[in-house]
Amino acid sequence: MPFFAAPDAPASSPCIDICDLDAPNGVCLGCARTSREIACWGALNEADRREIMAELPARILALGPCAAAPTEALKHIETVLNRKI
């Protein structure tokens, strides 16, 4: 059975409004999601979103100096993942 957040809870998102898709890496330089993940984000249930978000810190760190705002992104992801649902 899929897990869904409470109806009044906002959908979890790692987006920090710095949307710049890096072609060589295939990920957004703001949140480190792939273009496919970004495109289907709204259709994912909360458990799937959280699973992807758990992978993002490693991707952000792997981007190194290419990451647009790594400190902001990592802090935002941690906040979202620690939110009670």
Phi, psi and omega in degrees: 000127180292151179262132178235147176290161176303147184305330182268357179278140178291148177293135179292138178209137177274000184299133176243021179060031170237088188258103181215103183281123180269110185301313182299322181269340180071021180228159175289134180285348177272309186245349178073014173280153174284164179298325178295317178297318179297315183297323184259005185307314182296337180269350181281148173278169186299322180298318179293320178300313182294326177297315178295316182298330178294336179274341189294321179305319178295321179295317180299314179296324179293333178292338179056229184291349178285336181299134186290316182208070188300320180296313179298315182296314181296319179295317180296315180298317178299317179299313181296316182292333179272354180293135176288137178235000000 
